[in-house]
Amino acid sequence: MRNLIFYLSLILLFSCSNTLSPEQEAANAALECYQYLVERQSDKFLEGKVGIDSLSKAYTEQLLQATRLYLSDIDAKHGGLREVRISNNVARCDTLPTHGGTGDGLPVVYAYLILCYTDSTQEEIVVPMTEKNGQWCMK
C-alpha cells in the first residue's frame, strides 16, 4: 500500500508540468514586444510582427514612422508610456479558417495588455498574436 501511494504521488508530481499554455506564451510575447515601446525602440517593436522580414524596405520604413508617430501621440496626450503589464483578463485562443474555409488555419491568441501612461491613466488593449515557427508574433 505504501509503495502504491509513493508511485501515485510520483506520477502526480511528474504530470504537473510547469509548461505555459499557448495563451500565456502569447501574452508574454506581446508584453515583450510592447516593452520595446516603453524603451522607445520602435525597430525592435516591429521585429515582433509576423512577416515583417518579408515586407519591402519602403513599407517597413513607413511602419517604423507610424510607430514613432504613435509614440509621439502618446507623449502629447499622456506624457509618455511608463509601463506595460499583462491584464488579469484571460487571453483567448481562436483559429482562423484558411482560404478554403476548412477551419484548420493558424492559431490566433488575443492577448490582453494594460498600457500605463505617465499621467497615471491606463488603457487595456487586445493584441492578436499568432505562432510562426514556434515563436509568437504580433498579427
C-alpha angles and dihedrals in degrees: 000000000000090000091050092054090046093052093044091052090050091051090049091048094052095042091059100078128184094225117131123240118245088253092055092045091051092047090051091049091049090050091051091051094048091046086069088062090055087052089045093238100141094171092056090047091056091049086069093064118101112249096010090132092059096053123100118262091244093053092045088053090051090052089049091052091048090052091050090049089051090053092048089050089053089049092052096046103034108013092252142308111293104177144351123213136178109254123238087238111104117250111236130217124222136168123228115217118242121243089269090059094237094131095233096114132128118310112248124197120195105215119197118218133178117222110207113201129204092248088062095254120128134205128195114217134183117227117195108219130188132188119241122177091344094308127104114233135179112262 
